[in-house]
C-alpha cells in the first residue's frame, strides 16, 4: 500500500516566530528560468561530468548553467543558476545548519512541496554548538526529508559532508571566490550548492549528479545505481523545477528570516 504523507505542522506552529512565512504566498518563479529548465534536454557533452565537479570552483561559467539530461552511462545531470538579491553566503550557511532542527523550518522553505525533516545521528547539539564555525556545523549531519520533487512525496536521506571529503580540492576552495554552502551524498545523487558574490547579493549554482555518490575514503565518484539501470532525464528536469521553486522562495524570505532568527537555534 502506498504510504500517505501529511505535512508536519506542530500544534504550536502559530506561536513560532517564523510561522508568518508559512502564511505568506510563495515567491513567484521567474518564467524565463522555468522556460530554460523545461526546454529540450541539453547535449550530454555540455554537461559537467561528476569527475570534473571542481570546475564549479573556477572563475567564469560552465557550458551549462541551467539544464538537464540523461548521460550516456544512464546516470543523469541537472544544473541550475539563480541570483539571490540581498542574500549572503553567511546566511545560507546558517540556513543549512538551522532549518533541519524543526519541521516547520523546512516547510516554510517550500510549503507546496516540503513535508518534514528529521536530523539523524543525534547531531542536534552539533548544529547548535557555537564553538563550531557556522559553515562546518552541517558536516556529518544527515537529514531525512519528506518532499515532492515532481513524482509525489517521498522520504530522502541527505548526508551532508565536508566538501573536501567529497573530492573538492582544498587548495582550489581556499583560492576561489566561490563558497560551497552544501555538499552531500544523497541516496541516489551527489548534491552541490555553491555560491559567489554578485553586485546585489549572491548567485547560487546548484548541481545534482543523479546515480552518483563520492566514496569518503578515496574521494572518487562511485555509481550507486545498477550498471544496467538508467535514470530518465525527466527525473532530472522535475528536480530542476523543484530547485528553482524552493530556492526562489528562499531568496525571498531569507534576508528577514536570518535577521530575526540568526541567534535562535
DRENDO-1510 file (C-alpha; in Angstrom, 1 decimal, always signed):
<recs>
REC; n; res; u; v; w
REC; 1; UNK; +0.0; +0.0; +0.0 .
REC; 2; UNK; +1.3; +3.4; -0.9 .
REC; 3; UNK; +2.4; +5.5; +2.1 .
REC; 4; UNK; +0.4; +8.6; +2.7 .
REC; 5; UNK; +2.2; +11.8; +3.8 .
REC; 6; UNK; +1.0; +14.8; +5.6 .
REC; 7; UNK; +2.8; +18.0; +6.3 .
REC; 8; UNK; +4.4; +18.0; +9.7 .
REC; 9; UNK; +2.9; +21.2; +11.2 .
REC; 10; UNK; +3.4; +21.3; +15.0 .
REC; 11; UNK; +0.5; +22.1; +17.3 .
REC; 12; UNK; +2.2; +25.3; +18.4 .
REC; 13; UNK; +3.0; +26.4; +14.8 .
REC; 14; UNK; +1.1; +29.7; +15.1 .
REC; 15; UNK; +3.3; +30.7; +18.1 .
REC; 16; UNK; +6.6; +30.2; +16.2 .
REC; 17; UNK; +8.3; +33.5; +15.2 .
REC; 18; UNK; +8.7; +32.3; +11.6 .
REC; 19; UNK; +5.1; +31.0; +11.1 .
REC; 20; UNK; +4.3; +34.2; +9.2 .
REC; 21; UNK; +6.5; +32.8; +6.3 .
REC; 22; UNK; +4.1; +29.9; +6.1 .
REC; 23; UNK; +1.1; +32.2; +5.8 .
REC; 24; UNK; +2.6; +34.3; +3.0 .
REC; 25; UNK; +2.4; +33.4; -0.7 .
REC; 26; UNK; +5.3; +31.6; -2.2 .
REC; 27; UNK; +7.7; +33.7; -4.3 .
REC; 28; UNK; +6.8; +33.8; -8.0 .
REC; 29; UNK; +9.2; +31.8; -10.1 .
REC; 30; UNK; +10.9; +33.8; -13.0 .
REC; 31; UNK; +9.2; +32.4; -16.1 .
REC; 32; UNK; +12.4; +32.7; -18.0 .
REC; 33; UNK; +14.2; +30.4; -15.5 .
REC; 34; UNK; +11.4; +27.9; -15.8 .
REC; 35; UNK; +11.4; +28.0; -19.6 .
REC; 36; UNK; +15.2; +27.3; -19.6 .
REC; 37; UNK; +14.7; +24.2; -17.5 .
REC; 38; UNK; +11.7; +22.7; -19.3 .
REC; 39; UNK; +13.1; +23.1; -22.8 .
REC; 40; UNK; +14.7; +20.2; -24.6 .
REC; 41; UNK; +17.5; +18.4; -22.6 .
REC; 42; UNK; +21.0; +19.6; -23.2 .
REC; 43; UNK; +23.6; +17.7; -25.2 .
REC; 44; UNK; +25.3; +15.4; -22.6 .
REC; 45; UNK; +28.6; +16.7; -24.0 .
REC; 46; UNK; +27.7; +20.1; -22.5 .
REC; 47; UNK; +27.1; +18.7; -19.0 .
REC; 48; UNK; +29.7; +18.9; -16.3 .
REC; 49; UNK; +30.8; +15.3; -15.6 .
REC; 50; UNK; +30.9; +14.3; -12.0 .
REC; 51; UNK; +34.6; +13.7; -12.4 .
REC; 52; UNK; +35.0; +17.5; -13.2 .
REC; 53; UNK; +33.0; +18.8; -10.3 .
REC; 54; UNK; +35.9; +21.0; -9.2 .
REC; 55; UNK; +35.2; +23.1; -12.3 .
REC; 56; UNK; +32.4; +24.8; -10.3 .
REC; 57; UNK; +35.1; +26.4; -8.1 .
REC; 58; UNK; +36.9; +28.1; -11.1 .
REC; 59; UNK; +36.3; +31.6; -12.4 .
REC; 60; UNK; +33.7; +32.2; -15.1 .
REC; 61; UNK; +30.8; +30.0; -16.1 .
REC; 62; UNK; +30.5; +26.5; -17.5 .
REC; 63; UNK; +28.9; +25.4; -20.7 .
REC; 64; UNK; +25.6; +24.6; -19.0 .
REC; 65; UNK; +24.5; +26.6; -16.0 .
REC; 66; UNK; +20.8; +25.7; -16.4 .
REC; 67; UNK; +19.6; +22.4; -17.9 .
REC; 68; UNK; +19.4; +18.6; -17.5 .
REC; 69; UNK; +20.0; +15.4; -19.4 .
REC; 70; UNK; +20.5; +11.7; -19.2 .
REC; 71; UNK; +24.1; +10.9; -19.6 .
REC; 72; UNK; +25.4; +8.1; -21.9 .
REC; 73; UNK; +26.1; +5.9; -19.0 .
REC; 74; UNK; +22.5; +6.0; -17.8 .
REC; 75; UNK; +23.0; +8.5; -14.9 .
REC; 76; UNK; +21.5; +12.0; -15.1 .
REC; 77; UNK; +22.6; +15.6; -14.6 .
REC; 78; UNK; +20.9; +18.8; -13.5 .
REC; 79; UNK; +22.3; +22.3; -13.3 .
REC; 80; UNK; +20.6; +25.4; -12.0 .
REC; 81; UNK; +21.7; +29.0; -11.6 .
REC; 82; UNK; +19.8; +31.6; -9.6 .
REC; 83; UNK; +20.6; +35.1; -8.4 .
REC; 84; UNK; +19.6; +35.8; -4.8 .
REC; 85; UNK; +19.5; +39.5; -4.1 .
REC; 86; UNK; +20.3; +40.7; -0.6 .
REC; 87; UNK; +21.5; +37.2; +0.4 .
REC; 88; UNK; +25.0; +36.3; +1.6 .
REC; 89; UNK; +26.9; +33.1; +1.9 .
REC; 90; UNK; +26.8; +33.5; +5.6 .
REC; 91; UNK; +23.0; +33.5; +5.6 .
REC; 92; UNK; +23.0; +30.2; +3.6 .
REC; 93; UNK; +25.5; +28.5; +5.9 .
REC; 94; UNK; +23.2; +29.5; +8.8 .
REC; 95; UNK; +20.1; +28.2; +6.9 .
REC; 96; UNK; +21.6; +24.8; +6.3 .
REC; 97; UNK; +22.5; +24.5; +10.0 .
REC; 98; UNK; +19.2; +25.9; +11.3 .
REC; 99; UNK; +16.4; +24.6; +9.2 .
REC; 100; UNK; +16.8; +20.9; +10.0 .
REC; 101; UNK; +16.1; +21.3; +13.7 .
REC; 102; UNK; +12.3; +21.8; +13.4 .
REC; 103; UNK; +9.9; +20.5; +10.7 .
REC; 104; UNK; +8.2; +23.9; +10.3 .
REC; 105; UNK; +11.5; +25.5; +9.3 .
REC; 106; UNK; +11.8; +23.0; +6.5 .
REC; 107; UNK; +8.1; +23.5; +5.5 .
REC; 108; UNK; +8.4; +27.3; +5.1 .
REC; 109; UNK; +11.2; +26.8; +2.6 .
REC; 110; UNK; +8.6; +25.4; +0.1 .
REC; 111; UNK; +5.2; +24.9; +1.7 .
REC; 112; UNK; +3.9; +23.4; -1.5 .
REC; 113; UNK; +6.3; +20.5; -1.7 .
REC; 114; UNK; +8.1; +20.1; +1.7 .
REC; 115; UNK; +6.5; +17.9; +4.3 .
REC; 116; UNK; +9.0; +17.0; +7.0 .
REC; 117; UNK; +12.7; +16.9; +8.1 .
REC; 118; UNK; +14.4; +14.8; +10.8 .
REC; 119; UNK; +18.0; +15.2; +11.8 .
REC; 120; UNK; +19.7; +11.8; +12.1 .
REC; 121; UNK; +22.7; +10.6; +14.0 .
REC; 122; UNK; +21.9; +12.6; +17.2 .
REC; 123; UNK; +23.7; +15.6; +15.8 .
REC; 124; UNK; +21.2; +18.3; +17.0 .
REC; 125; UNK; +23.8; +19.5; +19.6 .
REC; 126; UNK; +26.4; +19.9; +16.9 .
REC; 127; UNK; +24.1; +22.2; +14.9 .
REC; 128; UNK; +23.7; +24.4; +17.9 .
REC; 129; UNK; +27.3; +24.4; +19.0 .
REC; 130; UNK; +28.6; +28.0; +18.9 .
REC; 131; UNK; +32.3; +26.8; +19.1 .
REC; 132; UNK; +31.9; +25.2; +15.6 .
REC; 133; UNK; +32.1; +27.7; +12.7 .
REC; 134; UNK; +28.7; +28.0; +11.1 .
REC; 135; UNK; +29.9; +26.7; +7.7 .
REC; 136; UNK; +31.1; +23.5; +9.4 .
REC; 137; UNK; +28.2; +22.6; +11.7 .
REC; 138; UNK; +26.4; +20.7; +8.9 .
REC; 139; UNK; +29.4; +18.4; +8.3 .
REC; 140; UNK; +28.5; +14.8; +9.1 .
REC; 141; UNK; +24.8; +15.7; +9.7 .
REC; 142; UNK; +22.2; +13.6; +7.9 .
REC; 143; UNK; +18.6; +14.7; +7.1 .
REC; 144; UNK; +15.7; +12.5; +6.3 .
REC; 145; UNK; +13.4; +14.8; +4.3 .
REC; 146; UNK; +10.0; +14.2; +3.0 .
REC; 147; UNK; +9.4; +16.2; -0.1 .
REC; 148; UNK; +7.9; +16.1; -3.5 .
REC; 149; UNK; +10.4; +16.7; -6.3 .
REC; 150; UNK; +7.9; +16.0; -9.1 .
REC; 151; UNK; +6.6; +12.5; -8.6 .
REC; 152; UNK; +4.8; +12.8; -5.4 .
REC; 153; UNK; +6.1; +13.0; -1.8 .
REC; 154; UNK; +8.9; +10.6; -0.7 .
REC; 155; UNK; +11.4; +10.2; +2.0 .
REC; 156; UNK; +15.0; +11.0; +1.0 .
REC; 157; UNK; +18.2; +10.8; +3.0 .
REC; 158; UNK; +20.7; +13.6; +2.6 .
REC; 159; UNK; +24.2; +13.1; +4.1 .
REC; 160; UNK; +26.0; +16.5; +4.4 .
REC; 161; UNK; +29.8; +16.3; +4.3 .
REC; 162; UNK; +32.9; +18.4; +4.4 .
REC; 163; UNK; +33.4; +19.3; +0.7 .
REC; 164; UNK; +37.0; +18.0; +0.9 .
REC; 165; UNK; +35.7; +14.5; +1.8 .
REC; 166; UNK; +33.6; +14.6; -1.4 .
REC; 167; UNK; +36.7; +15.3; -3.5 .
REC; 168; UNK; +36.6; +19.1; -3.7 .
REC; 169; UNK; +40.2; +20.4; -4.0 .
REC; 170; UNK; +41.1; +22.2; -0.7 .
REC; 171; UNK; +43.6; +24.5; -2.4 .
REC; 172; UNK; +41.1; +25.5; -5.1 .
REC; 173; UNK; +38.5; +26.1; -2.4 .
REC; 174; UNK; +40.9; +28.4; -0.5 .
REC; 175; UNK; +41.7; +30.4; -3.6 .
REC; 176; UNK; +38.2; +30.5; -5.1 .
REC; 177; UNK; +35.7; +33.4; -4.8 .
REC; 178; UNK; +33.1; +30.6; -4.7 .
REC; 179; UNK; +31.9; +29.1; -1.4 .
REC; 180; UNK; +30.3; +25.7; -1.0 .
REC; 181; UNK; +27.3; +26.1; +1.2 .
REC; 182; UNK; +26.1; +22.5; +1.0 .
REC; 183; UNK; +27.7; +19.3; -0.4 .
REC; 184; UNK; +26.1; +15.9; +0.2 .
REC; 185; UNK; +25.8; +12.3; -0.7 .
REC; 186; UNK; +22.1; +11.7; -1.2 .
REC; 187; UNK; +20.5; +8.2; -1.5 .
REC; 188; UNK; +20.7; +8.4; -5.3 .
REC; 189; UNK; +22.6; +11.6; -6.1 .
REC; 190; UNK; +25.6; +13.8; -5.3 .
REC; 191; UNK; +24.4; +17.3; -4.5 .
REC; 192; UNK; +26.3; +20.6; -4.6 .
REC; 193; UNK; +25.2; +24.2; -3.8 .
REC; 194; UNK; +27.9; +26.7; -4.4 .
REC; 195; UNK; +27.7; +30.5; -4.3 .
REC; 196; UNK; +29.7; +33.5; -5.1 .
REC; 197; UNK; +29.1; +37.3; -4.7 .
REC; 198; UNK; +27.5; +39.5; -7.3 .
REC; 199; UNK; +26.7; +43.2; -7.1 .
REC; 200; UNK; +23.4; +42.9; -5.1 .
REC; 201; UNK; +23.8; +39.6; -3.4 .
REC; 202; UNK; +25.0; +36.2; -4.5 .
REC; 203; UNK; +24.5; +33.8; -7.3 .
REC; 204; UNK; +23.6; +30.2; -6.4 .
REC; 205; UNK; +24.9; +27.4; -8.7 .
REC; 206; UNK; +23.3; +24.1; -7.9 .
REC; 207; UNK; +24.4; +20.7; -9.4 .
REC; 208; UNK; +22.9; +17.2; -9.0 .
REC; 209; UNK; +24.7; +14.2; -10.4 .
REC; 210; UNK; +21.9; +11.5; -10.2 .
REC; 211; UNK; +23.2; +8.0; -9.9 .
REC; 212; UNK; +26.4; +9.1; -8.2 .
REC; 213; UNK; +27.9; +9.4; -4.7 .
REC; 214; UNK; +31.5; +10.0; -3.6 .
REC; 215; UNK; +33.5; +7.4; -1.7 .
REC; 216; UNK; +34.6; +9.1; +1.5 .
REC; 217; UNK; +37.8; +7.1; +1.7 .
REC; 218; UNK; +39.1; +7.5; -1.9 .
REC; 219; UNK; +37.2; +10.8; -2.6 .
REC; 220; UNK; +36.3; +9.3; -6.0 .
REC; 221; UNK; +32.8; +9.1; -7.6 .
REC; 222; UNK; +31.0; +5.8; -7.3 .
REC; 223; UNK; +28.0; +4.8; -9.2 .
REC; 224; UNK; +25.1; +4.0; -6.8 .
REC; 225; UNK; +22.6; +2.5; -9.3 .
REC; 226; UNK; +23.0; -0.9; -11.0 .
REC; 227; UNK; +25.2; -1.0; -14.1 .
REC; 228; UNK; +22.3; -1.7; -16.4 .
REC; 229; UNK; +20.0; +1.0; -14.8 .
REC; 230; UNK; +19.1; +4.3; -16.4 .
REC; 231; UNK; +17.7; +7.4; -14.8 .
REC; 232; UNK; +15.2; +9.2; -17.1 .
REC; 233; UNK; +16.1; +12.8; -17.9 .
REC; 234; UNK; +12.5; +13.7; -16.8 .
REC; 235; UNK; +13.6; +12.9; -13.2 .
REC; 236; UNK; +16.4; +15.5; -13.5 .
REC; 237; UNK; +14.1; +18.0; -15.2 .
REC; 238; UNK; +11.5; +17.9; -12.4 .
REC; 239; UNK; +14.2; +18.1; -9.8 .
REC; 240; UNK; +15.4; +21.2; -11.6 .
REC; 241; UNK; +12.0; +22.8; -11.5 .
REC; 242; UNK; +11.7; +21.9; -7.8 .
REC; 243; UNK; +15.1; +23.5; -7.2 .
REC; 244; UNK; +14.1; +26.7; -8.9 .
REC; 245; UNK; +10.9; +26.9; -6.9 .
REC; 246; UNK; +12.4; +26.3; -3.5 .
REC; 247; UNK; +15.5; +28.5; -4.0 .
REC; 248; UNK; +13.4; +31.3; -5.4 .
REC; 249; UNK; +11.3; +31.3; -2.3 .
REC; 250; UNK; +14.3; +31.0; +0.0 .
REC; 251; UNK; +15.8; +34.1; -1.7 .
REC; 252; UNK; +12.6; +36.0; -0.8 .
REC; 253; UNK; +12.4; +35.0; +2.8 .
REC; 254; UNK; +16.0; +34.5; +3.9 .
REC; 255; UNK; +17.2; +38.1; +4.5 .
REC; 256; UNK; +14.5; +38.9; +7.0 .
REC; 257; UNK; +14.3; +35.3; +8.4 .
REC; 258; UNK; +18.0; +35.5; +9.1 .
REC; 259; UNK; +17.9; +38.9; +10.7 .
REC; 260; UNK; +15.1; +37.8; +13.0 .
REC; 261; UNK; +16.4; +34.3; +14.0 .
REC; 262; UNK; +20.2; +34.2; +13.4 .
REC; 263; UNK; +20.8; +33.8; +17.2 .
REC; 264; UNK; +17.9; +31.5; +17.9 .
REC; 265; UNK; +18.7; +27.8; +17.5 .
</recs>
